[in-house]
Amino acid sequence: MKSKAALLRGVRYLLVLLALAFCAYSLVSTWDDTVRAFEQMSWATLLGAFAAGVAGLFAWMLGWRTFLAGLGSPLPVRAAFRIQSISQLGKYVPGKVWAVVTQVELSSEYKVSRIRSLTATLLAVATSMAGGLAVAAVTLPLTSEAARDRYWWLFPLAPVLLAALHPRIVTWCLDTLLRLARRAPLEHPVSLAATLRAIGWTVAGWVLFGVHLWLLAAAAGGDGAGLPFLATGAYALAFVAGFLVFIAPGGIGAREAAMVLVLSPVLPAGAPAVVAIASRVALTIADLVNASAAFLMGRADKRNARERDARERDVARATPPPPEPGNEPAAPELVRGTQPTKE
């Protein structure tokens, strides 16, 4: 068991190192373009976009945590943040499975079964995709003719995916897959109330990512009352397009292409590429900051656990052991031979 745990820990560290390497490569490979993009924007705009991106990631984490609680494994916000933030680095490794694998393994440290963790992660991914298509379907047809003409086939998927999130459909699909894998069915299906709360957190995340892109687009020369809606739909559509490109780490390339396509009609020439690069870098830094904070939190939790164990050992040493059977002290004898008192 110890060797297996050490092997899993080593694989996890390797994935994190690979993710950091790909993050560094993506930043270095676009360094000149990034510098030019950042020179065109104020630090206040960049910090605002960064903060909105961090808030969006946090909202999505709460959506995943809601699904996990609905399956019967509630986690404190601190633990859920640590798991989600570190596992999200896996999306920078080519392929879409590494973030899921890391998330499942990290959840097992908190006594969450792998089936529940995998189920919650798949539900969170499906919800984010369905929510993204729904947001794009609501915002883009009214504001972007280019996106409507090129990506029209994605929009009809939104109501289908949202309907497929109904707990009865989800439970039937998952139980069928578990039965094919010769596993026991879900012992605690997700309720409709938990599903709706998770969808709410996911939509809140999309709105925050829309604020993130709107700030960058406005700084690059965009204006008009419809720009916030266009930016929200552009980010949602770009994220879904990047996710569908399976091999691209973090959807790089596909996400920027979709974002440029949608923003081109409302921004000056060259500005959409600037916005796309600035968005990519700001959110990559947000992922790195979250992962760093989660790593420090994990170190602090382990240190606190060691100190608590040491205190418990000290208390155990200071407490005298209970007497062994047969060695109990004799009960005091009653005093005999006293004269009765007169009343």
C-alpha positions as CSV (number, residue, x, y, z in Angstrom):
1,M,0.0,0.0,0.0
2,K,2.8,2.4,0.8
3,S,4.6,1.7,-2.5
4,K,1.3,2.3,-4.4
5,A,0.7,5.6,-2.5
6,A,4.3,6.7,-3.2
7,L,3.9,5.8,-6.9
8,L,0.6,7.8,-7.2
9,R,2.3,10.7,-5.4
10,G,5.2,10.6,-7.8
11,V,2.9,10.5,-10.9
12,R,1.0,13.5,-9.5
13,Y,4.1,15.5,-9.0
14,L,5.2,14.6,-12.6
15,L,1.9,15.8,-14.0
16,V,2.3,19.1,-12.1
17,L,5.8,19.5,-13.4
18,L,4.7,18.8,-17.0
19,A,1.8,21.3,-16.6
20,L,4.2,23.9,-15.3
21,A,6.5,23.3,-18.2
22,F,3.7,23.7,-20.7
23,C,2.5,26.8,-19.0
24,A,6.0,28.3,-19.1
25,Y,6.3,27.3,-22.8
26,S,3.0,29.0,-23.7
27,L,4.0,32.2,-21.9
28,V,7.6,32.3,-23.4
29,S,6.5,31.4,-26.9
30,T,4.2,34.5,-27.0
31,W,6.4,36.7,-25.0
32,D,6.8,39.5,-27.6
33,D,3.1,39.5,-28.4
34,T,2.3,39.5,-24.7
35,V,4.5,42.5,-24.0
36,R,3.0,44.5,-26.9
37,A,-0.5,43.6,-25.7
38,F,0.2,44.6,-22.2
39,E,1.7,47.9,-23.3
40,Q,-1.6,48.9,-24.8
41,M,-3.5,48.4,-21.6
42,S,-3.4,50.0,-18.2
43,W,-2.4,48.0,-15.1
44,A,-5.8,48.8,-13.6
45,T,-7.5,47.1,-16.6
46,L,-5.1,44.1,-16.4
47,L,-5.6,43.7,-12.6
48,G,-9.4,44.0,-13.0
49,A,-9.4,41.3,-15.7
50,F,-7.2,39.1,-13.6
51,A,-9.4,39.5,-10.6
52,A,-12.5,38.7,-12.6
53,G,-10.8,35.6,-14.0
54,V,-9.9,34.4,-10.5
55,A,-13.4,35.0,-9.3
56,G,-14.8,33.0,-12.3
57,L,-12.5,30.1,-11.5
58,F,-13.7,30.2,-7.8
59,A,-17.3,30.1,-8.9
60,W,-16.7,27.1,-11.0
61,M,-15.0,25.4,-8.1
62,L,-18.1,26.0,-6.0
63,G,-20.2,24.4,-8.7
64,W,-18.0,21.2,-8.7
65,R,-18.1,21.2,-4.9
66,T,-21.9,21.4,-5.0
67,F,-22.1,18.4,-7.3
68,L,-19.8,16.5,-4.9
69,A,-21.9,17.4,-1.9
70,G,-25.0,16.3,-3.8
71,L,-23.4,12.9,-4.4
72,G,-22.9,12.5,-0.6
73,S,-19.3,13.8,-0.1
74,P,-19.4,17.4,1.1
75,L,-16.0,19.1,1.4
76,P,-14.9,22.3,3.1
77,V,-14.3,25.2,0.7
78,R,-10.6,25.2,1.6
79,A,-10.2,21.5,0.6
80,A,-12.3,21.9,-2.6
81,F,-10.2,25.0,-3.6
82,R,-7.0,23.1,-3.0
83,I,-8.1,20.1,-5.1
84,Q,-9.5,22.2,-8.0
85,S,-6.7,24.7,-8.2
86,I,-3.9,22.1,-8.4
87,S,-5.8,19.7,-10.7
88,Q,-6.5,22.6,-13.2
89,L,-2.9,22.7,-14.1
90,G,-3.5,19.3,-15.8
91,K,-5.4,21.1,-18.6
92,Y,-2.2,22.5,-19.9
93,V,-0.9,19.0,-20.6
94,P,-2.0,17.8,-24.1
95,G,-5.2,15.8,-23.8
96,K,-8.2,16.5,-21.6
97,V,-7.9,13.6,-19.1
98,W,-5.0,14.8,-16.9
99,A,-6.9,17.4,-15.0
100,V,-9.6,14.8,-14.3
101,V,-7.1,12.2,-13.2
102,T,-5.4,14.6,-10.9
103,Q,-8.7,15.8,-9.4
104,V,-9.8,12.3,-8.7
105,E,-6.5,11.4,-7.0
106,L,-6.4,14.5,-4.9
107,S,-10.0,14.0,-3.8
108,S,-9.1,10.6,-2.5
109,E,-6.8,12.2,0.1
110,Y,-10.0,13.6,1.6
111,K,-11.7,10.2,1.8
112,V,-13.8,10.9,-1.3
113,S,-14.4,7.8,-3.4
114,R,-13.0,7.9,-6.9
115,I,-16.4,7.1,-8.4
116,R,-18.0,10.1,-6.7
117,S,-15.1,12.4,-7.6
118,L,-15.1,11.3,-11.2
119,T,-18.9,11.7,-11.4
120,A,-18.8,15.2,-9.9
121,T,-16.0,16.2,-12.3
122,L,-17.9,14.9,-15.3
123,L,-21.1,16.7,-14.2
124,A,-19.2,19.9,-13.7
125,V,-17.6,19.7,-17.2
126,A,-20.9,18.9,-18.8
127,T,-22.6,21.8,-16.9
128,S,-19.9,24.3,-18.0
129,M,-20.2,23.2,-21.6
130,A,-23.9,23.3,-21.6
131,G,-23.9,26.6,-19.8
132,G,-21.3,28.1,-22.2
133,L,-23.4,27.1,-25.2
134,A,-26.5,28.5,-23.6
135,V,-24.7,31.8,-22.8
136,A,-23.4,32.1,-26.3
137,A,-26.8,31.2,-27.8
138,V,-28.4,34.0,-25.8
139,T,-25.8,36.7,-26.3
140,L,-24.2,36.3,-29.7
141,P,-27.1,36.1,-32.2
142,L,-28.1,39.6,-31.2
143,T,-24.6,41.0,-31.3
144,S,-22.3,39.0,-33.6
145,E,-23.4,38.1,-37.1
146,A,-20.0,36.4,-37.8
147,A,-20.3,34.0,-34.8
148,R,-23.9,33.3,-35.8
149,D,-23.0,32.4,-39.4
150,R,-20.0,30.2,-38.5
151,Y,-20.9,28.5,-35.2
152,W,-24.7,28.3,-35.7
153,W,-24.5,24.5,-35.3
154,L,-23.3,24.8,-31.7
155,F,-26.2,26.8,-30.5
156,P,-28.9,24.0,-30.9
157,L,-26.8,21.8,-28.6
158,A,-27.4,24.1,-25.6
159,P,-31.0,23.2,-24.8
160,V,-30.2,19.5,-25.4
161,L,-27.3,19.5,-23.0
162,L,-29.1,21.5,-20.4
163,A,-32.1,19.1,-20.5
164,A,-29.6,16.2,-20.3
165,L,-28.4,17.5,-16.9
166,H,-31.7,16.5,-15.3
167,P,-30.9,14.2,-12.3
168,R,-33.0,11.3,-13.7
169,I,-31.2,11.3,-17.0
170,V,-27.8,11.8,-15.3
171,T,-28.5,9.0,-12.8
172,W,-29.6,6.6,-15.5
173,C,-26.6,7.3,-17.7
174,L,-24.1,6.9,-14.8
175,D,-25.7,3.8,-13.5
176,T,-25.6,2.3,-17.0
177,L,-21.9,3.1,-17.3
178,L,-21.2,1.7,-13.8
179,R,-23.1,-1.5,-14.6
180,L,-21.1,-2.0,-17.8
181,A,-17.9,-1.5,-15.7
182,R,-19.3,-4.1,-13.2
183,R,-19.5,-1.5,-10.4
184,A,-22.2,-0.8,-7.9
185,P,-24.7,2.0,-8.9
186,L,-24.6,5.4,-7.4
187,E,-25.7,5.1,-3.8
188,H,-26.6,8.8,-3.5
189,P,-27.8,10.4,-6.8
190,V,-27.7,14.2,-7.2
191,S,-30.9,16.0,-6.5
192,L,-32.6,18.5,-8.7
193,A,-31.9,21.3,-6.1
194,A,-28.2,20.5,-6.0
195,T,-28.1,20.4,-9.8
196,L,-29.7,23.8,-10.0
197,R,-27.3,25.3,-7.4
198,A,-24.4,23.9,-9.4
199,I,-25.8,25.4,-12.6
200,G,-26.2,28.7,-10.9
201,W,-22.5,28.8,-9.8
202,T,-21.5,27.8,-13.3
203,V,-23.5,30.6,-14.9
204,A,-22.1,33.0,-12.4
205,G,-18.6,31.9,-13.5
206,W,-19.5,32.6,-17.2
207,V,-20.7,36.1,-16.2
208,L,-17.4,36.8,-14.4
209,F,-15.4,35.6,-17.4
210,G,-17.5,37.9,-19.5
211,V,-16.5,40.8,-17.3
212,H,-12.9,39.7,-17.7
213,L,-13.0,39.8,-21.5
214,W,-15.2,43.0,-21.5
215,L,-12.5,44.9,-19.5
216,L,-9.8,43.9,-22.0
217,A,-12.0,44.6,-25.1
218,A,-13.0,48.0,-23.8
219,A,-9.3,48.9,-23.1
220,A,-8.5,47.8,-26.7
221,G,-10.9,50.3,-28.2
222,G,-14.3,48.5,-28.1
223,D,-17.4,50.4,-27.0
224,G,-21.1,50.3,-27.3
225,A,-23.9,49.1,-25.0
226,G,-23.7,45.6,-26.5
227,L,-20.0,45.1,-25.8
228,P,-20.5,43.4,-22.4
229,F,-22.9,40.8,-23.9
230,L,-20.7,40.3,-26.9
231,A,-17.6,39.8,-24.7
232,T,-19.5,37.3,-22.5
233,G,-20.7,35.3,-25.5
234,A,-17.3,35.5,-27.2
235,Y,-15.5,34.0,-24.2
236,A,-18.2,31.3,-23.7
237,L,-18.0,30.3,-27.4
238,A,-14.2,30.4,-27.4
239,F,-13.9,28.2,-24.3
240,V,-16.2,25.6,-25.7
241,A,-14.4,25.6,-29.1
242,G,-11.0,25.2,-27.2
243,F,-12.4,22.3,-25.2
244,L,-13.6,20.5,-28.3
245,V,-10.0,20.5,-29.7
246,F,-8.9,17.6,-27.6
247,I,-5.2,17.6,-28.1
248,A,-4.6,21.3,-27.7
249,P,-3.3,22.1,-24.1
250,G,-5.8,24.5,-22.5
251,G,-7.6,24.9,-25.9
252,I,-4.7,27.1,-27.0
253,G,-5.1,28.3,-30.6
254,A,-8.7,27.3,-31.1
255,R,-9.9,29.5,-28.2
256,E,-8.0,32.5,-29.5
257,A,-9.3,31.9,-33.1
258,A,-12.9,31.9,-32.0
259,M,-12.4,34.9,-29.8
260,V,-10.8,36.9,-32.6
261,L,-13.6,35.9,-35.0
262,V,-16.3,37.2,-32.7
263,L,-14.6,40.4,-31.6
264,S,-13.3,41.5,-35.0
265,P,-16.4,43.4,-36.1
266,V,-16.4,45.6,-33.0
267,L,-12.7,46.2,-32.4
268,P,-10.1,48.1,-34.4
269,A,-7.8,46.1,-36.7
270,G,-5.3,44.0,-34.7
271,A,-7.1,44.6,-31.4
272,P,-8.9,41.2,-31.2
273,A,-5.6,39.4,-31.2
274,V,-4.3,41.6,-28.5
275,V,-7.4,40.9,-26.4
276,A,-7.1,37.2,-27.0
277,I,-3.4,37.1,-26.0
278,A,-4.0,39.3,-22.9
279,S,-6.9,37.0,-21.8
280,R,-4.9,33.9,-22.3
281,V,-1.9,35.2,-20.2
282,A,-4.1,36.7,-17.5
283,L,-6.0,33.4,-17.0
284,T,-2.8,31.3,-17.1
285,I,-1.3,33.5,-14.4
286,A,-4.6,33.1,-12.4
287,D,-4.3,29.3,-12.6
288,L,-0.7,29.5,-11.5
289,V,-1.5,31.8,-8.6
290,N,-4.4,29.6,-7.5
291,A,-2.2,26.5,-7.7
292,S,0.6,28.2,-5.7
293,A,-1.9,29.3,-3.0
294,A,-3.3,25.7,-2.9
295,F,0.2,24.3,-2.6
296,L,1.0,26.6,0.4
297,M,-2.4,25.7,2.0
298,G,-1.5,22.0,1.7
299,R,1.8,22.6,3.3
300,A,0.2,24.5,6.1
301,D,-2.5,21.8,6.6
302,K,0.2,19.1,6.9
303,R,2.2,21.2,9.3
304,N,-0.9,21.8,11.5
305,A,-1.7,18.1,11.4
306,R,1.8,17.2,12.5
307,E,1.6,19.7,15.4
308,R,-1.8,18.4,16.4
309,D,-0.5,14.8,16.4
310,A,2.5,15.9,18.5
311,R,0.2,17.6,21.0
312,E,-2.0,14.6,21.3
313,R,1.0,12.4,21.9
314,D,2.2,14.8,24.6
315,V,-1.2,14.7,26.3
316,A,-1.2,10.9,26.0
317,R,2.2,10.7,27.7
318,A,1.2,13.0,30.5
319,T,-2.0,11.1,31.3
320,P,-1.4,8.2,33.7
321,P,-2.5,4.9,32.3
322,P,-5.6,3.3,33.9
323,P,-4.8,0.6,36.5
324,E,-4.7,-2.9,35.3
325,P,-7.4,-5.3,36.4
326,G,-6.7,-6.7,39.9
327,N,-4.3,-3.9,40.8
328,E,-7.0,-1.4,42.0
329,P,-6.3,0.2,45.4
330,A,-8.2,-1.3,48.3
331,A,-11.3,0.4,49.4
332,P,-11.0,2.1,52.8
333,E,-12.4,0.1,55.7
334,L,-15.3,1.3,57.7
335,V,-14.5,2.6,61.2
336,R,-15.7,0.1,63.7
337,G,-16.3,0.2,67.5
338,T,-17.6,3.7,67.8
339,Q,-20.3,4.5,70.4
340,P,-23.7,5.4,69.1
341,T,-24.7,9.0,69.6
342,K,-27.5,10.0,71.8
343,E,-30.3,11.8,70.3
